[in-house]
Amino acid sequence: MWEPGSSKYKSNIFGLFIALGIFYAVFYIVFILSTVQN
């Protein structure tokens, strides 16, 4: 029922998704702001 390897892998993937999502959102906002300012 409890597999440390599988659980760790899942949380790593989840954290990676969150990090990528935040990075993409920030990049997108900066891109839009710079486009609006020009």
VOBA-1610 file (N, C-alpha, C; in pm, whole numbers, padded with zeros to 5 digits, always signed):
BEGIN
Met+00083-00120+00000Met+00000+00000+00000Met+00087+00126+00000Trp+00200+00120+00071Trp+00281+00242+00080Trp+00416+00220+00015Glu+00439+00285-00097Glu+00564+00271-00171Glu+00639+00404-00172Pro+00746+00417-00096Pro+00819+00544-00087Pro+00869+00594-00222Gly+00921+00503-00305Gly+00975+00545-00434Gly+00869+00607-00523Ser+00755+00537-00535Ser+00647+00585-00621Ser+00592+00718-00571Ser+00573+00727-00440Ser+00518+00850-00381Ser+00613+00967-00404Lys+00743+00942-00383Lys+00842+01048-00402Lys+00842+01094-00548Tyr+00835+00999-00640Tyr+00835+01031-00782Tyr+00715+01118-00817Lys+00598+01080-00762Lys+00475+01156-00791Lys+00488+01299-00740Ser+00537+01317-00618Ser+00548+01451-00561Ser+00651+01533-00639Asn+00757+01467-00688Asn+00857+01538-00768Asn+00794+01590-00897Ile+00715+01506-00964Ile+00648+01547-01087Ile+00552+01662-01059Phe+00478+01650-00947Phe+00381+01754-00910Phe+00452+01886-00884Gly+00563+01881-00810Gly+00638+02003-00781Gly+00694+02065-00908Leu+00739+01980-01000Leu+00793+02030-01126Leu+00685+02101-01206Phe+00564+02042-01207Phe+00453+02104-01278Phe+00420+02241-01220Ile+00417+02250-01086Ile+00386+02378-01020Ile+00494+02481-01052Ala+00620+02440-01046Ala+00731+02532-01073Ala+00723+02582-01218Leu+00698+02490-01311Leu+00688+02529-01452Leu+00570+02623-01473Gly+00458+02592-01408Gly+00338+02676-01421Gly+00364+02818-01372Ile+00428+02829-01256Ile+00456+02962-01200Ile+00554+03037-01290Phe+00658+02968-01335Phe+00758+03031-01422Phe+00693+03080-01551Tyr+00606+02996-01611Tyr+00540+03033-01735Tyr+00446+03152-01715Ala+00373+03152-01601Ala+00280+03261-01572Ala+00356+03393-01557Val+00467+03391-01482Val+00546+03513-01462Val+00602+03561-01596Phe+00656+03470-01674Phe+00712+03505-01804Phe+00605+03567-01894Tyr+00485+03507-01892Tyr+00374+03555-01974Tyr+00331+03695-01933Ile+00322+03719-01800Ile+00282+03851-01750Ile+00385+03956-01789Val+00514+03923-01772Val+00620+04018-01809Val+00614+04048-01958Phe+00591+03946-02038Phe+00584+03962-02183Phe+00469+04056-02221Ile+00352+04036-02159Ile+00236+04121-02188Ile+00262+04264-02143Leu+00320+04279-02024Leu+00347+04415-01973Leu+00443+04488-02065Ser+00548+04423-02109Ser+00646+04488-02197Ser+00583+04521-02331Thr+00491+04436-02377Thr+00424+04462-02504Thr+00331+04582-02491Val+00261+04591-02379Val+00168+04702-02358Val+00243+04834-02345Gln+00357+04831-02278Gln+00433+04955-02255Gln+00489+05009-02385Asn+00532+04922-02475Asn+00593+04970-02599Asn+00488+05032-02688
//
